[in-house]
Amino acid sequence: MLDETAQGVFTIAVTPFLSDGALDWDSIDRMVDFYIEKGATGLTILGMMGEAGKLMAQESIAVVKRVTARSTVPIVVGVSAPGFAAMKTLSDAAMELGAAGLMVAPPGSLKTDDQIVAYYHNTAEVLGDAPFVLQDFPLVTNVVIPTKVILQVVEDCPTCVMLKHEDWPGLEKISALRAASDAGARRISILCGNGGLYLLEEMLRGADGAMTGFAYPEMMAQVVAALRGGDLDRARDIFDAYMPMVRYEAQPGLGLAIRKYTLAQRGVIAHDTVRKPGTVLSAASKAEVNALAARQSVKLKSLGL
C-alpha cells in the first residue's frame, strides 16, 4: 500500500490508443514494461495526461486491471470525478484489483479554503481505508491550495499520504511544507509534476521524487539517483541535457501529443493517437521534436548515457 515513505519516480502513464481511438492493449503492456525498465519505482494511471476524462467507466476499470496485472511496481490510480459516486465506483474497483493508492484533484467549483478542506474530508470518507494522493495543480484545476490548507488536510486525514506537487511557481511551498514537518507536522511524501521542468530544484527543496510523464522517464530516475548519491554536478549535467526536450514538451495544449509522438518514435506505443477531442501534431512540430531528440542523444553520449 502507498504510504508517506514513497519516493523515487512514479511515472504518469499515457493511455495508448489505436489509430481509430480504441484502447491499444499490446501497447499498454509494452508501455508498462518500458517505464519500469527505465527506472520507475511506481506508475500513476488515469491521470489528466492519461486522458481519463475520455474513457468510459468500464474502460477505466479495464485499464486498471490490465496495468495492475502487468506491473511489478505500485500503481496509483487517478479517481478524480465530478461526483463522489463515480469516484467511489472506480476507487473501490481499483483497490480490489491491486492498486496501491488513489489520486484526487479538487474540482474547479471549490473557491475557499474551507471548501477545499471539507472536500478532502469527504474524499477521505468516501475512499475509506485507501491511501490517497492530493493533487495540487492549480494551473489546470483553477483551485489554489495554500500551504496551510494542505497541512490541515494532512492533519485531519490520515489516509492522505502524498502530495502531487504541481503548483507553478511552487518551490517555496515545498520548503514551507518541509519546515512544517520539521517542526512536528506529519511528514508526507512529495512527488512533483510539471513534466519534470523543475525537478532538480524541487528535489533540492525537499521533494522525494517525481510523479510526471515526460517521455524520457529515465531522466527523472537518473537525476534522482545522482542527487541521492550526493553528486549534484552529475544531476545538473543530466538535467541540462534533457532540458530542451522538457521545455518543448511543456507547451500547453500540445504536451500530450508531443509526449505520445515521442513514445511512438521510441517504439513504446504503436500509435501517437490522442483520443478525440485532441491535438494532432503538424509535420513542423514533429520535425522539431526529431531535431531535439537528435541533439539530446549527442549530449547524453558525452555523459556516458
TIKOL-165270 format. One line per 5 residues: number of its first residue (from 0); their letters; for each residue y, z, x of N, C-alpha, C. Coordinates in nm, 3 decimals. Example, Ala and Ser with C-alpha at 12.3 -4.5 7.8 and 13.67 -1.06 7.14 Angstrom:
2
0> AS> -0.569:0.780:1.319:-0.450:0.780:1.230:-0.330:0.780:1.320 | -0.225:0.708:1.285:-0.106:0.714:1.367:0.003:0.787:1.290
This chain:
305
0> MLDET> -0.120:0.000:0.084:0.000:0.000:0.000:0.125:0.000:0.087 | 0.228:-0.066:0.041:0.355:-0.070:0.111:0.415:0.069:0.116 | 0.473:0.106:0.232:0.539:0.235:0.240:0.661:0.227:0.330 | 0.723:0.343:0.353:0.851:0.347:0.426:0.839:0.308:0.572 | 0.718:0.300:0.625:0.699:0.268:0.767:0.686:0.119:0.793
5> AQGVF> 0.693:0.036:0.689:0.674:-0.108:0.706:0.774:-0.165:0.806 | 0.726:-0.252:0.892:0.812:-0.313:0.993:0.756:-0.449:1.033 | 0.832:-0.518:1.116:0.786:-0.649:1.163:0.847:-0.762:1.084 | 0.767:-0.859:1.047:0.815:-0.979:0.977:0.733:-1.003:0.850 | 0.795:-0.984:0.735:0.735:-1.020:0.608:0.796:-1.154:0.567
10> TIAVT> 0.725:-1.261:0.598:0.780:-1.395:0.574:0.790:-1.423:0.424 | 0.909:-1.469:0.382:0.927:-1.514:0.245:0.861:-1.652:0.233 | 0.757:-1.660:0.152:0.681:-1.784:0.140:0.746:-1.879:0.041 | 0.742:-2.007:0.074:0.778:-2.109:-0.026:0.662:-2.122:-0.123 | 0.684:-2.192:-0.231:0.575:-2.227:-0.323:0.553:-2.378:-0.312
15> PFLSD> 0.442:-2.420:-0.254:0.418:-2.564:-0.236:0.382:-2.634:-0.366 | 0.439:-2.752:-0.383:0.410:-2.835:-0.500:0.364:-2.973:-0.454 | 0.284:-3.037:-0.537:0.251:-3.177:-0.516:0.373:-3.262:-0.550 | 0.365:-3.390:-0.524:0.480:-3.477:-0.549:0.518:-3.483:-0.697 | 0.423:-3.452:-0.785:0.453:-3.453:-0.928:0.498:-3.317:-0.980
20> GALDW> 0.512:-3.219:-0.891:0.560:-3.088:-0.931:0.451:-2.988:-0.964 | 0.325:-3.028:-0.960:0.214:-2.935:-0.984:0.191:-2.849:-0.861 | 0.135:-2.731:-0.880:0.106:-2.643:-0.768:0.007:-2.710:-0.672 | 0.033:-2.693:-0.543:-0.050:-2.753:-0.438:-0.133:-2.642:-0.374 | -0.253:-2.624:-0.423:-0.336:-2.512:-0.379:-0.379:-2.525:-0.234
25> DSIDR> -0.411:-2.644:-0.188:-0.452:-2.661:-0.048:-0.338:-2.625:0.046 | -0.216:-2.664:0.009:-0.101:-2.629:0.093:-0.074:-2.479:0.091 | -0.099:-2.413:-0.022:-0.082:-2.268:-0.028:-0.175:-2.202:0.074 | -0.301:-2.243:0.077:-0.395:-2.186:0.174:-0.349:-2.210:0.317 | -0.308:-2.333:0.345:-0.265:-2.369:0.480:-0.140:-2.292:0.519
30> MVDFY> -0.049:-2.275:0.424:0.076:-2.203:0.448:0.049:-2.056:0.481 | -0.038:-1.991:0.406:-0.071:-1.851:0.433:-0.126:-1.837:0.575 | -0.219:-1.924:0.611:-0.277:-1.920:0.746:-0.169:-1.940:0.852 | -0.080:-2.033:0.827:0.026:-2.066:0.922:0.119:-1.947:0.945 | 0.166:-1.886:0.836:0.257:-1.773:0.850:0.195:-1.660:0.931
35> IEKGA> 0.069:-1.632:0.903:0.002:-1.523:0.976:-0.017:-1.560:1.123 | -0.056:-1.684:1.147:-0.073:-1.731:1.285:0.057:-1.720:1.364 | 0.170:-1.740:1.298:0.300:-1.737:1.366:0.359:-1.597:1.375 | 0.283:-1.496:1.337:0.327:-1.360:1.363:0.369:-1.276:1.244 | 0.347:-1.326:1.122:0.384:-1.247:1.005:0.298:-1.121:0.997
40> TGLTI> 0.364:-1.007:0.974:0.291:-0.883:0.951:0.275:-0.857:0.801 | 0.336:-0.941:0.719:0.325:-0.934:0.575:0.382:-1.062:0.517 | 0.356:-1.087:0.390:0.412:-1.203:0.321:0.477:-1.157:0.191 | 0.586:-1.223:0.155:0.652:-1.198:0.027:0.649:-1.327:-0.053 | 0.591:-1.322:-0.171:0.577:-1.441:-0.253:0.654:-1.425:-0.384
45> LGMMG> 0.684:-1.538:-0.447:0.755:-1.543:-0.574:0.894:-1.481:-0.564 | 0.957:-1.502:-0.450:1.096:-1.462:-0.435:1.189:-1.572:-0.483 | 1.318:-1.553:-0.460:1.416:-1.654:-0.505:1.391:-1.788:-0.439 | 1.358:-1.787:-0.309:1.330:-1.913:-0.239:1.186:-1.959:-0.261 | 1.110:-1.882:-0.337:0.977:-1.923:-0.376:0.976:-1.989:-0.512
50> EAGKL> 1.096:-2.017:-0.564:1.114:-2.086:-0.693:1.042:-2.014:-0.807 | 1.042:-1.880:-0.801:0.970:-1.801:-0.901:1.018:-1.831:-1.043 | 1.148:-1.855:-1.058:1.203:-1.880:-1.190:1.159:-2.011:-1.251 | 1.095:-2.099:-1.173:1.050:-2.228:-1.224:0.901:-2.228:-1.259 | 0.834:-2.114:-1.238:0.692:-2.107:-1.265:0.667:-2.046:-1.403
55> MAQES> 0.563:-2.096:-1.471:0.518:-2.033:-1.593:0.448:-1.902:-1.557 | 0.439:-1.810:-1.651:0.380:-1.679:-1.624:0.239:-1.691:-1.568 | 0.159:-1.779:-1.626:0.022:-1.793:-1.579:0.016:-1.855:-1.440 | 0.114:-1.940:-1.407:0.120:-1.997:-1.273:0.151:-1.889:-1.171 | 0.244:-1.800:-1.205:0.281:-1.692:-1.113:0.160:-1.606:-1.080
60> IAVVK> 0.086:-1.569:-1.182:-0.032:-1.485:-1.160:-0.137:-1.561:-1.078 | -0.152:-1.690:-1.104:-0.248:-1.770:-1.028:-0.209:-1.778:-0.881 | -0.080:-1.789:-0.852:-0.033:-1.792:-0.713:-0.063:-1.658:-0.645 | -0.035:-1.548:-0.714:-0.064:-1.416:-0.658:-0.213:-1.405:-0.626 | -0.296:-1.448:-0.718:-0.440:-1.439:-0.697:-0.484:-1.521:-0.576
65> RVTAR> -0.429:-1.641:-0.562:-0.469:-1.727:-0.450:-0.424:-1.668:-0.316 | -0.300:-1.620:-0.312:-0.246:-1.570:-0.185:-0.313:-1.439:-0.144 | -0.330:-1.347:-0.238:-0.392:-1.219:-0.203:-0.536:-1.239:-0.158 | -0.605:-1.337:-0.216:-0.743:-1.363:-0.176:-0.750:-1.423:-0.036 | -0.646:-1.496:0.002:-0.647:-1.567:0.130:-0.593:-1.482:0.245
70> STVPI> -0.499:-1.395:0.215:-0.423:-1.327:0.319:-0.498:-1.211:0.382 | -0.470:-1.190:0.511:-0.520:-1.072:0.583:-0.409:-0.974:0.613 | -0.289:-1.000:0.559:-0.176:-0.909:0.577:-0.125:-0.867:0.439 | -0.046:-0.757:0.430:0.002:-0.710:0.300:0.089:-0.812:0.230 | 0.078:-0.815:0.097:0.154:-0.908:0.015:0.250:-0.832:-0.075
75> VVGVS> 0.378:-0.870:-0.070:0.480:-0.819:-0.161:0.508:-0.931:-0.262 | 0.511:-0.894:-0.390:0.531:-0.993:-0.495:0.666:-0.971:-0.563 | 0.748:-1.074:-0.568:0.873:-1.067:-0.642:0.845:-1.065:-0.791 | 0.895:-0.961:-0.860:0.870:-0.949:-1.005:0.999:-0.941:-1.085 | 1.110:-0.979:-1.023:1.239:-0.976:-1.093:1.230:-1.059:-1.220
80> APGFA> 1.285:-1.007:-1.328:1.280:-1.075:-1.457:1.395:-1.028:-1.544 | 1.437:-1.110:-1.641:1.546:-1.069:-1.729:1.515:-0.943:-1.809 | 1.386:-0.923:-1.841:1.349:-0.806:-1.920:1.232:-0.732:-1.858 | 1.214:-0.606:-1.896:1.110:-0.524:-1.836:0.970:-0.562:-1.883 | 0.957:-0.622:-2.000:0.824:-0.659:-2.049:0.760:-0.763:-1.957
85> AMKTL> 0.836:-0.866:-1.922:0.785:-0.969:-1.832:0.759:-0.912:-1.693 | 0.849:-0.823:-1.648:0.831:-0.759:-1.518:0.701:-0.680:-1.514 | 0.674:-0.604:-1.618:0.553:-0.521:-1.620:0.427:-0.607:-1.623 | 0.429:-0.714:-1.700:0.312:-0.801:-1.707:0.275:-0.855:-1.570 | 0.375:-0.907:-1.497:0.348:-0.963:-1.365:0.316:-0.854:-1.264
90> SDAAM> 0.388:-0.743:-1.268:0.365:-0.637:-1.169:0.226:-0.576:-1.185 | 0.185:-0.552:-1.308:0.051:-0.497:-1.330:-0.056:-0.592:-1.279 | -0.040:-0.720:-1.309:-0.138:-0.819:-1.263:-0.140:-0.827:-1.111 | -0.022:-0.826:-1.049:-0.013:-0.838:-0.904:-0.082:-0.721:-0.834 | -0.057:-0.600:-0.882:-0.119:-0.484:-0.818:-0.270:-0.484:-0.839
95> ELGAA> -0.315:-0.528:-0.956:-0.459:-0.536:-0.981:-0.525:-0.638:-0.890 | -0.450:-0.742:-0.852:-0.504:-0.847:-0.766:-0.495:-0.812:-0.618 | -0.436:-0.698:-0.586:-0.435:-0.653:-0.447:-0.303:-0.659:-0.375 | -0.194:-0.680:-0.447:-0.063:-0.678:-0.381:-0.036:-0.540:-0.324 | 0.043:-0.536:-0.216:0.077:-0.409:-0.152:0.201:-0.346:-0.213
100> GLMVA> 0.284:-0.428:-0.276:0.408:-0.378:-0.334:0.479:-0.487:-0.410 | 0.593:-0.451:-0.469:0.668:-0.540:-0.556:0.814:-0.543:-0.513 | 0.884:-0.651:-0.543:1.026:-0.662:-0.509:1.107:-0.690:-0.635 | 1.218:-0.617:-0.649:1.300:-0.630:-0.769:1.447:-0.646:-0.731 | 1.508:-0.754:-0.775:1.652:-0.775:-0.759:1.722:-0.734:-0.888
105> PPGSL> 1.845:-0.685:-0.880:1.916:-0.643:-1.001:1.965:-0.764:-1.080 | 1.963:-0.756:-1.213:2.016:-0.865:-1.295:2.169:-0.869:-1.286 | 2.225:-0.987:-1.303:2.369:-1.005:-1.290:2.452:-0.932:-1.394 | 2.388:-0.878:-1.495:2.460:-0.806:-1.601:2.508:-0.668:-1.558 | 2.459:-0.619:-1.445:2.498:-0.484:-1.400:2.636:-0.489:-1.337
110> KTDDQ> 2.727:-0.410:-1.387:2.865:-0.415:-1.341:2.914:-0.285:-1.275 | 2.848:-0.172:-1.302:2.896:-0.045:-1.249:2.786:0.023:-1.168 | 2.826:0.118:-1.087:2.729:0.193:-1.007:2.629:0.264:-1.096 | 2.677:0.326:-1.203:2.588:0.398:-1.293:2.486:0.306:-1.356 | 2.527:0.185:-1.390:2.434:0.088:-1.449:2.326:0.049:-1.349
115> IVAYY> 2.364:0.033:-1.223:2.266:-0.003:-1.120:2.164:0.109:-1.102 | 2.212:0.232:-1.092:2.120:0.346:-1.076:2.027:0.356:-1.195 | 2.081:0.344:-1.315:1.999:0.353:-1.435:1.895:0.241:-1.438 | 1.934:0.121:-1.396:1.840:0.008:-1.395:1.721:0.038:-1.304 | 1.747:0.091:-1.187:1.636:0.119:-1.096:1.555:0.241:-1.137
120> HNTAE> 1.617:0.336:-1.208:1.538:0.442:-1.271:1.437:0.380:-1.367 | 1.483:0.288:-1.451:1.395:0.222:-1.547:1.290:0.137:-1.477 | 1.332:0.070:-1.370:1.237:-0.011:-1.293:1.124:0.074:-1.239 | 1.159:0.187:-1.179:1.057:0.276:-1.124:0.962:0.324:-1.232 | 1.015:0.352:-1.349:0.931:0.395:-1.460:0.836:0.285:-1.504
125> VLGDA> 0.887:0.164:-1.516:0.805:0.050:-1.559:0.696:0.018:-1.458 | 0.729:0.027:-1.328:0.632:-0.008:-1.225:0.530:0.102:-1.197 | 0.556:0.221:-1.248:0.461:0.330:-1.231:0.447:0.372:-1.085 | 0.324:0.380:-1.039:0.298:0.425:-0.901:0.318:0.315:-0.798 | 0.341:0.194:-0.839:0.353:0.082:-0.745:0.478:0.096:-0.659
130> PFVLQ> 0.466:0.085:-0.527:0.585:0.089:-0.441:0.668:-0.037:-0.458 | 0.800:-0.021:-0.449:0.883:-0.140:-0.469:0.993:-0.151:-0.365 | 1.040:-0.274:-0.353:1.149:-0.313:-0.262:1.273:-0.338:-0.345 | 1.383:-0.277:-0.308:1.512:-0.304:-0.372:1.576:-0.421:-0.298 | 1.597:-0.531:-0.368:1.658:-0.648:-0.306:1.809:-0.645:-0.327
135> DFPLV> 1.880:-0.640:-0.218:2.027:-0.632:-0.220:2.083:-0.764:-0.171 | 2.111:-0.854:-0.265:2.153:-0.991:-0.230:2.271:-1.031:-0.318 | 2.387:-0.968:-0.298:2.500:-0.991:-0.389:2.552:-1.133:-0.392 | 2.528:-1.210:-0.284:2.577:-1.348:-0.285:2.509:-1.432:-0.392 | 2.389:-1.392:-0.434:2.316:-1.464:-0.537:2.317:-1.388:-0.669
140> TNVVI> 2.295:-1.258:-0.664:2.286:-1.180:-0.788:2.422:-1.147:-0.848 | 2.526:-1.151:-0.764:2.661:-1.109:-0.804:2.669:-0.960:-0.839 | 2.572:-0.885:-0.789:2.571:-0.740:-0.808:2.592:-0.674:-0.672 | 2.704:-0.607:-0.657:2.736:-0.538:-0.531:2.682:-0.396:-0.540 | 2.593:-0.361:-0.448:2.530:-0.229:-0.448:2.582:-0.150:-0.328
145> PTKVI> 2.675:-0.059:-0.350:2.729:0.020:-0.238:2.622:0.105:-0.172 | 2.648:0.145:-0.049:2.554:0.227:0.025:2.519:0.354:-0.052 | 2.619:0.418:-0.111:2.593:0.543:-0.183:2.499:0.523:-0.301 | 2.504:0.405:-0.362:2.415:0.376:-0.475:2.272:0.357:-0.425 | 2.255:0.285:-0.315:2.121:0.270:-0.256:2.064:0.406:-0.223
150> LQVVE> 2.144:0.493:-0.162:2.097:0.627:-0.127:2.059:0.706:-0.251 | 2.132:0.687:-0.361:2.100:0.757:-0.485:1.966:0.709:-0.540 | 1.946:0.577:-0.539:1.819:0.522:-0.586:1.703:0.574:-0.500 | 1.722:0.576:-0.369:1.619:0.623:-0.278:1.586:0.770:-0.305 | 1.690:0.849:-0.331:1.669:0.992:-0.359:1.597:1.012:-0.492
155> DCPTC> 1.634:0.934:-0.592:1.581:0.954:-0.728:1.445:0.890:-0.750 | 1.414:0.785:-0.672:1.294:0.704:-0.699:1.203:0.702:-0.576 | 1.106:0.792:-0.569:1.018:0.799:-0.451:0.940:0.671:-0.425 | 0.919:0.590:-0.529:0.844:0.466:-0.509:0.928:0.353:-0.452 | 1.059:0.374:-0.436:1.142:0.276:-0.365:1.124:0.301:-0.216
160> VMLKH> 1.051:0.213:-0.150:1.013:0.237:-0.011:1.079:0.142:0.088 | 1.148:0.040:0.035:1.207:-0.060:0.125:1.332:-0.118:0.065 | 1.426:-0.151:0.152:1.544:-0.228:0.116:1.531:-0.367:0.178 | 1.540:-0.470:0.094:1.556:-0.604:0.149:1.705:-0.628:0.158 | 1.754:-0.624:0.280:1.898:-0.627:0.305:1.944:-0.771:0.321
165> EDWPG> 2.029:-0.815:0.227:2.086:-0.950:0.236:2.234:-0.950:0.201 | 2.297:-0.836:0.218:2.442:-0.833:0.199:2.506:-0.912:0.313 | 2.625:-0.964:0.288:2.687:-1.051:0.388:2.838:-1.046:0.370 | 2.911:-0.978:0.460:2.861:-0.908:0.579:2.796:-0.775:0.541 | 2.698:-0.733:0.618:2.626:-0.613:0.580:2.582:-0.525:0.695
170> LEKIS> 2.627:-0.555:0.816:2.583:-0.476:0.931:2.627:-0.330:0.919 | 2.747:-0.309:0.866:2.794:-0.171:0.852:2.710:-0.094:0.752 | 2.655:-0.164:0.653:2.569:-0.098:0.554:2.443:-0.046:0.622 | 2.384:-0.126:0.710:2.265:-0.080:0.781:2.296:0.045:0.863 | 2.408:0.042:0.934:2.447:0.158:1.015:2.466:0.281:0.928
175> ALRAA> 2.531:0.264:0.813:2.557:0.377:0.724:2.426:0.434:0.667 | 2.332:0.347:0.631:2.205:0.393:0.579:2.125:0.468:0.685 | 2.128:0.419:0.807:2.055:0.487:0.913:2.123:0.620:0.950 | 2.254:0.625:0.946:2.325:0.751:0.972:2.289:0.853:0.865 | 2.277:0.808:0.740:2.241:0.898:0.631:2.101:0.953:0.650
180> SDAGA> 2.007:0.868:0.691:1.870:0.917:0.711:1.864:1.010:0.832 | 1.945:0.984:0.933:1.951:1.076:1.048:2.003:1.213:1.006 | 2.085:1.213:0.901:2.144:1.337:0.852:2.058:1.406:0.748 | 1.940:1.348:0.717:1.849:1.416:0.626:1.806:1.339:0.504 | 1.870:1.225:0.473:1.826:1.144:0.359:1.690:1.082:0.389
185> RRISI> 1.614:1.052:0.286:1.483:0.989:0.307:1.501:0.854:0.372 | 1.427:0.831:0.480:1.437:0.704:0.552:1.339:0.604:0.490 | 1.390:0.489:0.451:1.304:0.383:0.401:1.307:0.266:0.499 | 1.213:0.176:0.484:1.212:0.056:0.566:1.328:-0.034:0.526 | 1.389:-0.099:0.626:1.491:-0.201:0.601:1.446:-0.330:0.668
190> LCGNG> 1.418:-0.430:0.586:1.389:-0.564:0.637:1.499:-0.657:0.588 | 1.538:-0.752:0.672:1.659:-0.829:0.646:1.631:-0.976:0.618 | 1.719:-1.035:0.536:1.702:-1.173:0.493:1.805:-1.267:0.551 | 1.869:-1.346:0.463:1.971:-1.443:0.504:1.919:-1.543:0.606 | 1.792:-1.580:0.593:1.737:-1.684:0.680:1.730:-1.648:0.827
195> GLYLL> 1.747:-1.519:0.859:1.746:-1.477:0.999:1.878:-1.495:1.069 | 1.982:-1.527:0.994:2.111:-1.561:1.054:2.170:-1.448:1.138 | 2.142:-1.324:1.099:2.198:-1.209:1.171:2.088:-1.116:1.222 | 1.967:-1.167:1.237:1.852:-1.082:1.267:1.872:-0.996:1.391 | 1.920:-1.055:1.497:1.931:-0.979:1.621:2.026:-0.861:1.604
200> EEMLR> 2.142:-0.885:1.547:2.238:-0.776:1.526:2.185:-0.674:1.426 | 2.114:-0.722:1.323:2.058:-0.630:1.224:1.955:-0.536:1.288 | 1.874:-0.590:1.376:1.776:-0.506:1.445:1.845:-0.403:1.533 | 1.949:-0.446:1.600:2.023:-0.353:1.686:2.093:-0.243:1.606 | 2.121:-0.269:1.479:2.183:-0.170:1.393:2.081:-0.073:1.331
205> GADGA> 1.952:-0.104:1.347:1.852:-0.012:1.295:1.756:-0.069:1.194 | 1.762:-0.199:1.167:1.665:-0.260:1.076:1.526:-0.258:1.139 | 1.424:-0.265:1.055:1.286:-0.258:1.101:1.223:-0.396:1.119 | 1.297:-0.501:1.083:1.242:-0.633:1.097:1.305:-0.729:0.998 | 1.232:-0.835:0.968:1.285:-0.942:0.884:1.198:-0.962:0.760
210> MTGFA> 1.263:-0.999:0.650:1.193:-1.047:0.530:1.270:-1.169:0.485 | 1.236:-1.282:0.544:1.308:-1.405:0.515:1.217:-1.523:0.543 | 1.261:-1.643:0.507:1.170:-1.755:0.509:1.207:-1.870:0.600 | 1.286:-1.848:0.704:1.319:-1.953:0.799:1.193:-2.031:0.835 | 1.206:-2.162:0.844:1.090:-2.250:0.859:1.022:-2.238:0.995
215> YPEMM> 1.079:-2.161:1.086:1.014:-2.129:1.213:0.995:-1.978:1.219 | 0.897:-1.925:1.143:0.880:-1.780:1.134:0.849:-1.715:1.267 | 0.800:-1.794:1.362:0.772:-1.738:1.494:0.898:-1.687:1.561 | 1.015:-1.745:1.526:1.140:-1.694:1.583:1.157:-1.547:1.553 | 1.140:-1.507:1.425:1.157:-1.368:1.389:1.058:-1.279:1.462
220> AQVVA> 0.932:-1.321:1.468:0.830:-1.242:1.535:0.861:-1.227:1.684 | 0.909:-1.335:1.746:0.938:-1.329:1.890:1.060:-1.242:1.920 | 1.162:-1.251:1.836:1.282:-1.168:1.857:1.248:-1.021:1.837 | 1.176:-0.990:1.729:1.138:-0.851:1.703:1.053:-0.797:1.817 | 0.958:-0.876:1.865:0.871:-0.830:1.974:0.950:-0.806:2.102
225> ALRGG> 1.043:-0.895:2.133:1.123:-0.878:2.254:1.209:-0.752:2.246 | 1.269:-0.728:2.131:1.352:-0.608:2.114:1.268:-0.482:2.123 | 1.151:-0.484:2.062:1.063:-0.367:2.070:1.016:-0.343:2.213 | 1.005:-0.451:2.289:0.965:-0.438:2.428:1.080:-0.401:2.521 | 1.199:-0.386:2.465:1.314:-0.346:2.545:1.382:-0.458:2.620
230> DLDRA> 1.347:-0.583:2.589:1.405:-0.696:2.662:1.511:-0.764:2.574 | 1.630:-0.709:2.573:1.738:-0.761:2.490:1.778:-0.902:2.532 | 1.784:-0.927:2.662:1.824:-1.060:2.709:1.726:-1.167:2.660 | 1.596:-1.135:2.665:1.495:-1.229:2.617:1.512:-1.252:2.468 | 1.537:-1.145:2.393:1.558:-1.159:2.249:1.678:-1.248:2.221
235> RDIFD> 1.786:-1.230:2.295:1.905:-1.313:2.276:1.877:-1.460:2.310 | 1.802:-1.484:2.416:1.772:-1.623:2.454:1.690:-1.693:2.345 | 1.592:-1.623:2.291:1.509:-1.682:2.185:1.594:-1.707:2.061 | 1.671:-1.608:2.023:1.757:-1.618:1.904:1.853:-1.736:1.919 | 1.914:-1.749:2.036:2.010:-1.857:2.059:1.945:-1.995:2.051
240> AYMPM> 1.820:-2.005:2.097:1.752:-2.134:2.097:1.729:-2.186:1.955 | 1.705:-2.095:1.861:1.680:-2.135:1.723:1.807:-2.140:1.638 | 1.916:-2.087:1.688:2.033:-2.068:1.603:2.088:-2.196:1.539 | 2.094:-2.309:1.607:2.144:-2.430:1.538:2.062:-2.464:1.413 | 1.929:-2.447:1.420:1.846:-2.475:1.304:1.864:-2.369:1.195
245> VRYEA> 1.876:-2.243:1.236:1.901:-2.135:1.139:2.030:-2.165:1.063 | 2.133:-2.202:1.137:2.264:-2.232:1.077:2.254:-2.348:0.980 | 2.180:-2.451:1.017:2.169:-2.569:0.931:2.093:-2.536:0.803 | 1.986:-2.459:0.817:1.905:-2.424:0.700:1.981:-2.331:0.605 | 2.083:-2.263:0.656:2.157:-2.166:0.575:2.255:-2.228:0.477
250> QPGLG> 2.260:-2.360:0.468:2.354:-2.426:0.377:2.324:-2.390:0.231 | 2.420:-2.334:0.160:2.397:-2.302:0.019:2.362:-2.426:-0.062 | 2.258:-2.415:-0.143:2.218:-2.526:-0.228:2.123:-2.624:-0.163 | 2.121:-2.627:-0.029:2.033:-2.718:0.042:1.922:-2.647:0.118 | 1.937:-2.516:0.136:1.848:-2.443:0.225:1.701:-2.458:0.194
255> LAIRK> 1.663:-2.448:0.068:1.521:-2.458:0.034:1.467:-2.598:0.062 | 1.544:-2.700:0.029:1.499:-2.836:0.055:1.482:-2.860:0.205 | 1.574:-2.806:0.285:1.563:-2.818:0.430:1.439:-2.745:0.480 | 1.418:-2.625:0.428:1.303:-2.544:0.470:1.173:-2.616:0.437 | 1.164:-2.669:0.316:1.040:-2.737:0.277:1.019:-2.866:0.356
260> YTLAQ> 1.127:-2.938:0.383:1.114:-3.059:0.464:1.061:-3.024:0.604 | 1.116:-2.918:0.663:1.072:-2.877:0.796:0.926:-2.836:0.795 | 0.886:-2.759:0.695:0.746:-2.716:0.687:0.653:-2.836:0.667 | 0.698:-2.935:0.592:0.617:-3.055:0.575:0.607:-3.131:0.708 | 0.718:-3.139:0.781:0.717:-3.205:0.911:0.626:-3.133:1.010
265> RGVIA> 0.613:-3.003:0.994:0.527:-2.923:1.083:0.381:-2.927:1.038 | 0.353:-2.995:0.927:0.216:-3.009:0.879:0.165:-2.889:0.801 | 0.255:-2.801:0.760:0.215:-2.679:0.689:0.190:-2.708:0.542 | 0.282:-2.781:0.480:0.266:-2.819:0.339:0.263:-2.971:0.332 | 0.194:-3.022:0.232:0.174:-3.168:0.224:0.298:-3.241:0.176
270> HDTVR> 0.378:-3.175:0.092:0.495:-3.240:0.033:0.615:-3.145:0.041 | 0.733:-3.203:0.053:0.853:-3.120:0.057:0.916:-3.104:-0.082 | 0.834:-3.120:-0.186:0.882:-3.118:-0.323:0.946:-2.985:-0.360 | 1.067:-2.992:-0.413:1.132:-2.878:-0.477:1.120:-2.904:-0.627 | 1.058:-2.811:-0.698:1.036:-2.833:-0.841:1.170:-2.847:-0.914
275> KPGTV> 1.176:-2.939:-1.008:1.300:-2.967:-1.081:1.341:-2.848:-1.166 | 1.470:-2.822:-1.177:1.579:-2.890:-1.107:1.587:-2.844:-0.962 | 1.597:-2.940:-0.874:1.603:-2.908:-0.732:1.667:-3.018:-0.653 | 1.699:-2.987:-0.529:1.769:-3.081:-0.442:1.670:-3.167:-0.364 | 1.704:-3.292:-0.347:1.628:-3.385:-0.262:1.714:-3.419:-0.142
280> LSAAS> 1.659:-3.403:-0.022:1.737:-3.432:0.098:1.762:-3.582:0.114 | 1.881:-3.615:0.157:1.914:-3.754:0.188:1.853:-3.792:0.322 | 1.850:-3.920:0.350:1.799:-3.968:0.478:1.884:-3.914:0.592 | 2.014:-3.902:0.571:2.103:-3.850:0.675:2.070:-3.705:0.705 | 2.045:-3.625:0.601:2.012:-3.485:0.623:1.879:-3.471:0.697
285> KAEVN> 1.781:-3.552:0.661:1.651:-3.547:0.730:1.667:-3.583:0.877 | 1.752:-3.680:0.905:1.775:-3.719:1.044:1.841:-3.606:1.122 | 1.931:-3.534:1.057:1.995:-3.420:1.123:1.895:-3.309:1.154 | 1.804:-3.282:1.059:1.701:-3.182:1.084:1.612:-3.225:1.200 | 1.574:-3.351:1.203:1.488:-3.401:1.310:1.556:-3.390:1.446
290> ALAAR> 1.685:-3.419:1.451:1.759:-3.410:1.577:1.766:-3.265:1.625 | 1.791:-3.173:1.533:1.796:-3.032:1.568:1.660:-2.984:1.617 | 1.553:-3.028:1.553:1.419:-2.988:1.592:1.386:-3.036:1.732 | 1.427:-3.157:1.764:1.400:-3.212:1.897:1.473:-3.133:2.005 | 1.600:-3.102:1.983:1.677:-3.024:2.080:1.622:-2.882:2.091
295> QSVKL> 1.580:-2.827:1.979:1.524:-2.692:1.979:1.397:-2.688:2.064 | 1.314:-2.789:2.051:1.189:-2.795:2.128:1.216:-2.792:2.278 | 1.318:-2.864:2.321:1.354:-2.866:2.464:1.397:-2.727:2.510 | 1.480:-2.661:2.430:1.526:-2.526:2.465:1.410:-2.427:2.474 | 1.316:-2.439:2.380:1.204:-2.346:2.378:1.113:-2.367:2.499
300> KSLGL> 1.095:-2.491:2.539:1.014:-2.518:2.657:1.074:-2.454:2.781 | 1.207:-2.452:2.789:1.273:-2.390:2.904:1.253:-2.239:2.906 | 1.219:-2.182:2.788:1.192:-2.038:2.778:1.043:-2.008:2.789 | 0.963:-2.112:2.807:0.820:-2.094:2.817:0.753:-2.074:2.683 | 0.818:-2.123:2.576:0.763:-2.109:2.442:0.721:-2.243:2.383
